[in-house]
Amino acid sequence: MKETEELLELNKRQKEFYNSTQPSKKNLPTRIWSNFRNGLLSDFRKKFDLKDRVYQEHKVWMGDLSDKKILDLGCLRGNALSLYMAENAKEYIGIDLSDVAIATLQQKIEAGGYKNAKAIAIDFFSPEFNHGDFDIVYAYGVLHHFENFDMLVARLKEKLKPGGIIVSYDPLETSLPIKVLRTLYRPFQNDADWEWPFTKKVIQKIKNNFEVEQVRGILGRSKYGVLINVLPLGSNYKAKIISKMIEKDWNTQNIDDIYSCMHVTLLLRK
């Protein structure tokens, strides 16, 4: 199939990108975006415990892992929950395109003595990846790497057992200010070929193909809290305002309420 062959070729380039030991030279727009994302925005997320809150929610969604077979999709060297899943799951398989990164995760698994876990360098779409019947697919920052979302959906359904779940976390491009910023930045982005933040069209495809059991919005109204946080106002006053924004984003009632957000985390069921 031509589309599959094209995707496999693209993923070879992605593998080379993540395997590279030479840091890519960043142009000015990339440096500005990187400094904002890894500096001001990262500090904001840490201060208000947004990142850890997401991971804790994922643990709740996954529940007892003792009888679960888990696929940790695109896990690189291991995300924040990789070793937690490797230790507690009935069976854990972590996969990534990068053999360099996966070798590091495999070393961690062996060091921890997790007998029912392994890390494999393989393409999710490769016919050589013949594992299936997963109870859980954990995809932290992964699903938005696929431009052809229909192909991804079909592959996920193929690999999940009936009633299996997907726990995901991805960026959005549904807010006008963020869409404008991403559009301006994209021509300078060195990983643009596999960076496709969710659009409203993708969200609709998710709704059409899975049961959306839980949804949490991150950095919707609260993204403006990054600016409020640097204003010369009382720290308690700022924290109170920003916390209200964060809770409003987090406690969305359905998936259509997250369009103002920068990120979304989802619990989906086949």
C-alpha positions in Angstrom: 0.0 0.0 0.0 1.5 3.3 -1.2 0.4 5.3 1.9 2.0 2.8 4.3 5.2 2.8 2.3 5.4 6.6 2.4 4.8 6.6 6.1 7.5 4.0 6.7 10.0 6.1 4.7 9.0 9.2 6.6 9.5 7.3 9.9 13.0 6.4 8.8 13.9 10.1 8.6 12.2 10.6 12.0 14.4 7.8 13.4 17.5 9.5 12.1 16.4 12.7 13.6 16.0 11.3 17.1 19.1 9.1 16.8 21.3 12.1 15.9 23.9 12.8 18.6 24.5 16.3 17.0 22.1 19.0 18.3 20.5 20.7 15.4 21.3 24.3 14.9 18.4 26.4 15.9 17.3 29.4 13.9 15.9 32.5 15.6 12.2 31.6 15.5 13.0 28.1 16.8 15.1 29.6 19.6 12.3 32.0 20.6 9.7 29.2 20.6 12.0 26.8 22.4 12.8 29.4 25.1 9.2 30.1 25.6 8.1 26.4 25.7 11.1 25.1 27.8 11.5 28.3 29.8 8.6 30.5 30.8 5.9 28.0 29.9 7.7 25.1 31.6 8.3 27.1 34.8 4.6 28.0 34.8 3.6 24.3 34.4 5.9 23.3 37.3 4.8 26.0 39.6 1.1 25.1 39.2 1.8 21.3 39.1 0.2 20.8 35.7 2.6 18.1 34.4 2.5 15.9 37.5 -1.2 16.3 37.7 -1.6 14.8 34.2 0.6 11.8 35.1 -1.4 11.2 38.3 -4.6 11.3 36.3 -3.2 8.8 33.8 -2.5 6.4 36.7 -6.1 6.7 37.8 -7.4 6.1 34.3 -5.2 3.0 33.8 -6.2 1.6 37.2 -4.8 -1.8 38.4 -2.2 -2.9 35.9 -1.6 -6.4 37.3 -3.7 -8.1 34.6 -3.0 -5.6 31.8 -1.0 -5.9 28.6 0.4 -2.4 27.8 1.9 -0.9 24.7 4.0 2.2 25.5 3.9 3.9 22.1 6.7 6.2 21.0 8.2 6.2 24.5 11.8 7.2 23.4 14.1 6.6 26.5 11.0 6.2 28.7 8.4 8.8 29.7 7.5 9.6 33.3 5.3 6.5 33.6 7.3 3.9 31.5 9.0 2.2 34.5 5.8 2.4 36.6 4.0 0.5 33.9 6.9 -1.9 33.3 7.0 -2.7 37.0 3.3 -3.2 37.5 1.8 -4.5 34.3 1.2 -8.2 33.5 3.1 -7.5 30.2 4.7 -4.2 29.1 6.1 -3.5 25.7 7.7 -0.1 25.0 8.4 0.8 21.4 10.1 3.7 19.6 11.7 4.4 16.2 15.0 5.3 17.9 17.1 2.2 18.6 19.5 4.5 20.6 16.7 5.7 22.9 15.2 2.2 23.2 18.5 0.7 24.3 18.5 3.2 27.2 15.0 2.2 28.2 15.9 -1.5 28.0 18.8 -0.9 30.3 16.5 0.7 32.8 14.1 -2.2 32.6 16.9 -4.7 33.2 18.3 -2.7 36.0 14.9 -2.7 37.7 14.5 -6.4 37.2 11.1 -6.1 35.5 10.8 -9.6 34.0 7.5 -9.0 32.2 8.7 -5.9 30.3 10.8 -5.2 27.2 11.7 -2.3 25.0 11.8 -2.7 21.2 13.1 -0.4 18.5 10.5 -0.8 15.8 8.0 1.1 13.6 4.4 0.9 14.9 3.3 0.4 11.3 5.9 -2.1 10.3 4.6 -5.6 9.5 7.3 -6.9 11.8 5.5 -5.4 14.8 3.1 -8.4 15.2 2.2 -7.8 18.9 -1.4 -7.1 19.6 -4.4 -7.6 21.9 -3.3 -4.8 24.1 -5.5 -3.7 27.1 -3.9 -0.2 27.1 -2.0 1.9 24.6 -0.2 4.7 26.4 0.7 7.5 24.0 2.3 10.5 25.7 3.0 13.2 23.1 2.7 10.7 20.2 -0.6 10.6 18.4 0.0 14.1 16.8 3.0 12.8 15.0 0.8 11.3 12.3 -0.5 13.5 9.5 -2.6 10.6 8.1 -4.8 10.2 11.2 -7.1 7.7 9.6 -4.2 5.3 9.2 -3.3 5.8 12.8 -6.8 5.1 14.0 -7.0 1.9 11.9 -3.7 0.7 13.4 -4.7 1.5 16.9 -8.0 -0.4 16.6 -6.1 -3.3 15.1 -3.7 -3.5 18.1 -6.3 -2.9 20.9 -8.3 -5.7 22.3 -12.1 -5.2 22.4 -12.8 -2.7 25.1 -9.2 -1.7 25.3 -8.2 1.9 26.1 -5.9 4.6 24.8 -4.4 7.2 27.2 -3.0 10.1 25.3 -1.5 13.6 25.7 -1.1 15.9 22.7 -0.9 19.5 21.6 -3.8 21.3 20.0 -4.1 23.7 17.1 -7.7 24.7 17.8 -7.2 28.0 19.5 -6.8 31.0 17.1 -3.8 32.6 18.9 -1.9 29.2 19.0 -2.8 28.4 15.4 -1.3 31.8 14.3 1.8 31.2 16.4 2.3 27.7 15.0 1.6 28.8 11.4 4.3 31.5 11.7 6.8 29.0 13.3 6.1 26.0 11.1 8.3 27.1 8.1 11.3 27.2 10.4 10.5 23.9 12.3 13.0 21.2 11.6 10.6 18.4 12.7 7.6 19.8 10.9 7.0 16.6 8.8 5.9 14.7 11.8 4.4 17.4 14.0 0.7 17.8 13.5 -1.1 19.2 16.5 -4.7 18.2 16.8 -7.2 20.2 14.7 -11.0 20.3 15.1 -11.1 17.9 12.2 -8.9 15.4 14.1 -10.9 15.8 17.2 -14.0 14.9 15.2 -12.3 11.8 13.9 -11.5 10.8 17.5 -15.1 11.2 18.5 -16.3 9.2 15.5 -13.9 6.2 16.2 -13.7 5.9 19.9 -15.7 6.4 23.1 -14.3 9.5 24.8 -14.6 8.5 28.5 -12.5 11.3 30.0 -11.0 14.6 28.7 -8.8 17.2 30.4 -7.9 20.5 28.9 -4.5 22.1 29.7 -3.5 25.7 29.2 -6.8 27.1 27.8 -7.8 30.3 29.6 -4.9 29.5 31.9 -2.3 30.0 29.2 -2.9 33.7 29.8 -1.9 33.0 33.4 1.7 32.9 32.1 1.5 36.6 31.5 -0.4 37.3 34.7 2.2 35.4 36.6 4.9 38.0 35.7 2.8 41.0 36.5 3.8 43.1 39.6 0.8 41.8 41.7 0.6 40.0 45.0 1.6 36.4 44.6 -1.4 35.0 46.5 -3.7 37.1 44.3 -2.1 35.9 41.1 -2.2 32.3 42.3 -5.9 32.5 43.1 -6.8 33.9 39.6 -4.6 31.4 37.8 -5.8 28.4 39.8 -9.4 29.2 38.9 -8.4 29.3 35.2 -6.6 26.0 35.5 -9.5 24.3 37.1 -11.9 25.6 34.4 -9.7 24.1 31.7 -9.2 20.9 33.6 -12.8 20.2 34.5 -14.2 20.3 30.9 -17.4 18.5 30.4 -16.8 17.1 26.9 -14.2 17.1 24.2 -15.7 20.1 22.4 -14.9 22.3 25.4 -11.1 22.0 24.9 -10.7 24.1 21.7 -9.2 27.0 23.6 -6.5 24.8 25.1 -2.9 24.3 24.1 -2.9 20.6 25.1 -5.4 17.9 25.8 -5.2 14.5 27.5 -7.8 11.8 26.7 -9.1 8.5 27.9 -10.5 6.7 24.8 -12.1 3.3 24.6 -12.4 1.0 21.6 
